[in-house]
Amino acid sequence: MPPHASADIIPFPRRAAVVPRTSASEPGARLDDALAALNAALARQRDAVASWRGVLANLNASVSALSGTMRGYQGNLDTLAADIAALKADTARLEQWADKATAR
């Protein structure tokens, strides 16, 4: 890929050559072949959609787990913030006590 390109171009898959199962001279043979090809394409499409749904389910599970972890981190941060606020208040009291002690 050239250094200035920003994406890989993925070509569409080429269609496999359709080998007619019947002679084209038979009435309805082309229609039967077309319907068979359509049914095969629909089956592949169903498989692809099922696979996509499975991937979405995995993604949903991962995002849910990440959300739970983030809530846990937020809880830890809230506890830490409360501890820091308490230490700040203790520091202010100690500073006032020290100021009074040095003023005596």
Short mmCIF file of the C-alpha atoms (twelve columns), coordinates in Angstrom:
data_MODEL
# 
_entry.id   MODEL 
# 
loop_
_atom_site.group_PDB 
_atom_site.id 
_atom_site.type_symbol 
_atom_site.label_atom_id 
_atom_site.label_alt_id 
_atom_site.label_comp_id 
_atom_site.label_asym_id 
_atom_site.label_seq_id 
_atom_site.Cartn_x 
_atom_site.Cartn_y 
_atom_site.Cartn_z 
_atom_site.pdbx_PDB_model_num 
ATOM 1   C CA . MET A 1   0.000   0.000   0.000   1 
ATOM 2   C CA . PRO A 2   1.424   3.427   -0.854  1 
ATOM 3   C CA . PRO A 3   2.506   5.504   2.166   1 
ATOM 4   C CA . HIS A 4   -0.132  8.193   1.464   1 
ATOM 5   C CA . ALA A 5   -3.100  5.811   1.377   1 
ATOM 6   C CA . SER A 6   -5.315  5.804   4.455   1 
ATOM 7   C CA . ALA A 7   -7.286  2.598   3.934   1 
ATOM 8   C CA . ASP A 8   -7.116  -0.825  2.359   1 
ATOM 9   C CA . ILE A 9   -9.619  -1.379  -0.400  1 
ATOM 10  C CA . ILE A 10  -11.284 -4.750  0.018   1 
ATOM 11  C CA . PRO A 11  -12.771 -5.938  -3.264  1 
ATOM 12  C CA . PHE A 12  -16.176 -7.567  -3.342  1 
ATOM 13  C CA . PRO A 13  -15.932 -11.322 -3.592  1 
ATOM 14  C CA . ARG A 14  -16.280 -12.647 -7.087  1 
ATOM 15  C CA . ARG A 15  -19.279 -14.754 -7.824  1 
ATOM 16  C CA . ALA A 16  -18.642 -18.386 -8.443  1 
ATOM 17  C CA . ALA A 17  -19.575 -19.490 -11.907 1 
ATOM 18  C CA . VAL A 18  -23.094 -20.851 -11.891 1 
ATOM 19  C CA . VAL A 19  -23.255 -24.172 -13.607 1 
ATOM 20  C CA . PRO A 20  -26.793 -24.710 -14.838 1 
ATOM 21  C CA . ARG A 21  -28.146 -28.037 -13.728 1 
ATOM 22  C CA . THR A 22  -30.529 -28.218 -16.665 1 
ATOM 23  C CA . SER A 23  -30.423 -27.415 -20.301 1 
ATOM 24  C CA . ALA A 24  -31.476 -23.863 -21.146 1 
ATOM 25  C CA . SER A 25  -33.823 -25.254 -23.756 1 
ATOM 26  C CA . GLU A 26  -36.091 -26.833 -21.124 1 
ATOM 27  C CA . PRO A 27  -39.073 -24.693 -20.162 1 
ATOM 28  C CA . GLY A 28  -38.563 -23.115 -16.751 1 
ATOM 29  C CA . ALA A 29  -35.000 -24.390 -16.415 1 
ATOM 30  C CA . ARG A 30  -33.507 -20.915 -16.179 1 
ATOM 31  C CA . LEU A 31  -36.109 -19.958 -13.591 1 
ATOM 32  C CA . ASP A 32  -35.331 -23.066 -11.552 1 
ATOM 33  C CA . ASP A 33  -31.602 -22.272 -11.703 1 
ATOM 34  C CA . ALA A 34  -32.247 -18.663 -10.678 1 
ATOM 35  C CA . LEU A 35  -34.440 -19.747 -7.752  1 
ATOM 36  C CA . ALA A 36  -31.812 -22.245 -6.601  1 
ATOM 37  C CA . ALA A 37  -29.151 -19.532 -6.725  1 
ATOM 38  C CA . LEU A 38  -31.444 -17.157 -4.822  1 
ATOM 39  C CA . ASN A 39  -32.131 -19.755 -2.148  1 
ATOM 40  C CA . ALA A 40  -28.402 -20.386 -1.748  1 
ATOM 41  C CA . ALA A 41  -27.745 -16.651 -1.463  1 
ATOM 42  C CA . LEU A 42  -30.489 -16.288 1.144   1 
ATOM 43  C CA . ALA A 43  -29.007 -19.163 3.148   1 
ATOM 44  C CA . ARG A 44  -25.591 -17.460 3.120   1 
ATOM 45  C CA . GLN A 45  -27.254 -14.181 4.121   1 
ATOM 46  C CA . ARG A 46  -29.019 -15.887 7.053   1 
ATOM 47  C CA . ASP A 47  -25.682 -17.327 8.196   1 
ATOM 48  C CA . ALA A 48  -24.046 -13.908 7.947   1 
ATOM 49  C CA . VAL A 49  -26.843 -12.229 9.937   1 
ATOM 50  C CA . ALA A 50  -26.680 -14.946 12.607  1 
ATOM 51  C CA . SER A 51  -22.916 -14.445 12.872  1 
ATOM 52  C CA . TRP A 52  -23.377 -10.666 13.072  1 
ATOM 53  C CA . ARG A 53  -25.935 -11.067 15.854  1 
ATOM 54  C CA . GLY A 54  -23.504 -13.294 17.751  1 
ATOM 55  C CA . VAL A 55  -20.783 -10.680 17.457  1 
ATOM 56  C CA . LEU A 56  -23.203 -7.975  18.650  1 
ATOM 57  C CA . ALA A 57  -24.125 -10.136 21.649  1 
ATOM 58  C CA . ASN A 58  -20.422 -10.507 22.512  1 
ATOM 59  C CA . LEU A 59  -19.940 -6.770  22.141  1 
ATOM 60  C CA . ASN A 60  -22.923 -6.109  24.398  1 
ATOM 61  C CA . ALA A 61  -21.485 -8.446  27.053  1 
ATOM 62  C CA . SER A 62  -18.093 -6.725  26.835  1 
ATOM 63  C CA . VAL A 63  -19.607 -3.255  27.114  1 
ATOM 64  C CA . SER A 64  -21.736 -4.358  30.081  1 
ATOM 65  C CA . ALA A 65  -18.672 -5.762  31.837  1 
ATOM 66  C CA . LEU A 66  -16.757 -2.568  31.116  1 
ATOM 67  C CA . SER A 67  -19.659 -0.518  32.472  1 
ATOM 68  C CA . GLY A 68  -19.624 -2.535  35.710  1 
ATOM 69  C CA . THR A 69  -15.882 -2.066  36.051  1 
ATOM 70  C CA . MET A 70  -16.205 1.664   35.466  1 
ATOM 71  C CA . ARG A 71  -18.923 1.893   38.145  1 
ATOM 72  C CA . GLY A 72  -16.533 0.124   40.516  1 
ATOM 73  C CA . TYR A 73  -13.770 2.597   39.689  1 
ATOM 74  C CA . GLN A 74  -16.189 5.488   40.197  1 
ATOM 75  C CA . GLY A 75  -17.081 4.106   43.626  1 
ATOM 76  C CA . ASN A 76  -13.396 3.862   44.518  1 
ATOM 77  C CA . LEU A 77  -12.813 7.424   43.338  1 
ATOM 78  C CA . ASP A 78  -15.780 8.667   45.390  1 
ATOM 79  C CA . THR A 79  -14.366 6.946   48.484  1 
ATOM 80  C CA . LEU A 80  -10.935 8.416   47.789  1 
ATOM 81  C CA . ALA A 81  -12.439 11.900  47.362  1 
ATOM 82  C CA . ALA A 82  -14.223 11.565  50.722  1 
ATOM 83  C CA . ASP A 83  -10.983 10.399  52.380  1 
ATOM 84  C CA . ILE A 84  -9.085  13.333  50.887  1 
ATOM 85  C CA . ALA A 85  -11.759 15.775  52.058  1 
ATOM 86  C CA . ALA A 86  -11.504 14.323  55.588  1 
ATOM 87  C CA . LEU A 87  -7.705  14.627  55.508  1 
ATOM 88  C CA . LYS A 88  -8.001  18.210  54.304  1 
ATOM 89  C CA . ALA A 89  -10.338 19.019  57.211  1 
ATOM 90  C CA . ASP A 90  -7.944  17.312  59.657  1 
ATOM 91  C CA . THR A 91  -5.041  19.272  58.169  1 
ATOM 92  C CA . ALA A 92  -6.925  22.549  58.598  1 
ATOM 93  C CA . ARG A 93  -7.685  21.702  62.264  1 
ATOM 94  C CA . LEU A 94  -4.065  20.751  62.914  1 
ATOM 95  C CA . GLU A 95  -2.882  23.945  61.258  1 
ATOM 96  C CA . GLN A 96  -5.195  26.031  63.469  1 
ATOM 97  C CA . TRP A 97  -3.999  24.137  66.550  1 
ATOM 98  C CA . ALA A 98  -0.370  24.723  65.541  1 
ATOM 99  C CA . ASP A 99  -1.020  28.426  64.994  1 
ATOM 100 C CA . LYS A 100 -2.600  28.724  68.453  1 
ATOM 101 C CA . ALA A 101 0.242   26.718  70.020  1 
ATOM 102 C CA . THR A 102 2.932   28.916  68.473  1 
ATOM 103 C CA . ALA A 103 1.035   32.096  69.446  1 
ATOM 104 C CA . ARG A 104 1.208   31.208  73.155  1 
# 
